[in-house]
Amino acid sequence: MLLKQKVFAVAAGLLLMVFIFELVRRKKMREEYSWLWLLTGVAIIIMVLWYDLLEFITGLIGAVLPTTTLFILSILFLVLISIHFSVRISSLTDKMIKLTQELSILKAEKDRDNEL
């Protein structure tokens, strides 16, 4: 890997981490989600600085080039993020339905009490 590429990748990983810290600090992102993105930044830096690890993983999965390994890992990461958010959305949808039903019951009771 060329020095320019290493510098760019390390800078991208560090900028990602600083950006995530700033989002958490400004309360734009909850801490429970920030750990995953911070680990992503650390993984980027590790893969760049320890290039032999990337080549080892490439050999393990049977890929030809390290860039293919990065592409596969990126797709896997996006799939896992999508599954996580699908689970969260499903849970929030169930909670919203329950709250809506409880609110409807309370409104019906209030309307009934007002009629009496």
C-alpha positions as CSV (number, residue, x, y, z in Angstrom):
1,M,0.0,0.0,0.0
2,L,1.4,3.4,-1.0
3,L,2.2,6.0,1.7
4,K,-0.4,8.4,0.3
5,Q,-3.1,5.7,0.5
6,K,-2.1,4.9,4.1
7,V,-2.2,8.5,5.2
8,F,-5.6,9.0,3.5
9,A,-7.1,5.9,5.1
10,V,-5.8,6.7,8.6
11,A,-7.0,10.3,8.2
12,A,-10.4,9.0,7.1
13,G,-10.6,6.7,10.1
14,L,-9.6,9.4,12.5
15,L,-12.1,11.9,11.0
16,L,-14.8,9.3,11.3
17,M,-14.1,8.9,14.9
18,V,-13.9,12.6,15.6
19,F,-17.2,13.1,13.7
20,I,-18.9,10.4,15.8
21,F,-17.6,11.9,19.0
22,E,-18.9,15.3,17.9
23,L,-22.4,13.8,17.1
24,V,-22.6,12.2,20.5
25,R,-21.4,15.4,22.2
26,R,-24.1,17.5,20.5
27,K,-26.6,14.8,21.3
28,K,-27.4,14.1,17.6
29,M,-26.5,10.4,18.1
30,R,-27.1,8.2,21.1
31,E,-24.1,6.5,22.7
32,E,-25.6,3.1,22.1
33,Y,-25.1,3.5,18.4
34,S,-21.8,5.3,18.5
35,W,-19.8,2.3,19.6
36,L,-20.4,0.6,16.3
37,W,-19.1,3.5,14.3
38,L,-16.2,4.1,16.5
39,L,-15.2,0.4,16.1
40,T,-15.5,1.0,12.3
41,G,-13.0,3.8,12.6
42,V,-10.6,1.7,14.6
43,A,-11.0,-1.2,12.2
44,I,-10.1,1.1,9.3
45,I,-7.0,2.3,11.1
46,I,-6.0,-1.3,12.1
47,M,-6.4,-2.6,8.5
48,V,-4.2,0.2,7.2
49,L,-1.5,0.1,9.8
50,W,-1.4,-3.8,10.0
51,Y,-1.7,-4.5,6.3
52,D,-0.5,-8.1,6.8
53,L,-3.7,-8.8,8.8
54,L,-5.7,-7.7,5.8
55,E,-3.7,-10.0,3.5
56,F,-4.1,-12.9,6.0
57,I,-7.9,-12.3,6.1
58,T,-7.8,-12.2,2.3
59,G,-6.2,-15.6,2.2
60,L,-8.6,-17.0,4.8
61,I,-11.7,-16.1,2.8
62,G,-10.1,-17.1,-0.5
63,A,-10.2,-13.6,-2.1
64,V,-7.6,-12.7,-4.7
65,L,-7.0,-9.0,-3.7
66,P,-7.2,-7.2,-0.4
67,T,-9.5,-4.7,-1.9
68,T,-12.0,-7.5,-2.5
69,T,-11.7,-8.4,1.2
70,L,-12.5,-4.8,2.1
71,F,-15.4,-4.8,-0.2
72,I,-16.8,-8.0,1.2
73,L,-16.3,-6.8,4.8
74,S,-18.0,-3.5,3.9
75,I,-21.0,-5.3,2.5
76,L,-21.2,-7.6,5.6
77,F,-21.1,-4.5,7.8
78,L,-23.9,-2.9,5.9
79,V,-26.0,-6.0,6.1
80,L,-25.5,-6.2,9.8
81,I,-26.4,-2.6,10.3
82,S,-29.6,-3.1,8.2
83,I,-30.6,-6.1,10.3
84,H,-29.9,-4.2,13.5
85,F,-32.0,-1.2,12.4
86,S,-34.8,-3.6,11.1
87,V,-35.0,-5.1,14.6
88,R,-35.1,-1.7,16.2
89,I,-37.8,-0.4,13.8
90,S,-39.9,-3.5,14.4
91,S,-39.6,-3.1,18.2
92,L,-40.5,0.6,17.9
93,T,-43.5,-0.2,15.6
94,D,-44.8,-2.6,18.2
95,K,-44.4,-0.1,21.0
96,M,-46.2,2.6,18.9
97,I,-49.1,0.3,18.2
98,K,-49.4,-0.5,21.9
99,L,-49.3,3.2,22.8
100,T,-51.8,4.1,20.2
101,Q,-54.2,1.5,21.5
102,E,-53.7,2.7,25.1
103,L,-54.3,6.3,24.0
104,S,-57.5,5.3,22.2
105,I,-58.8,3.5,25.3
106,L,-58.0,6.5,27.5
107,K,-59.7,8.9,25.0
108,A,-62.8,6.6,24.9
109,E,-62.9,6.6,28.7
110,K,-62.5,10.3,28.9
111,D,-65.3,10.9,26.3
112,R,-67.5,8.4,28.2
113,D,-66.9,10.3,31.5
114,N,-67.6,13.6,29.9
115,E,-71.0,12.4,28.6
116,L,-72.0,11.4,32.1
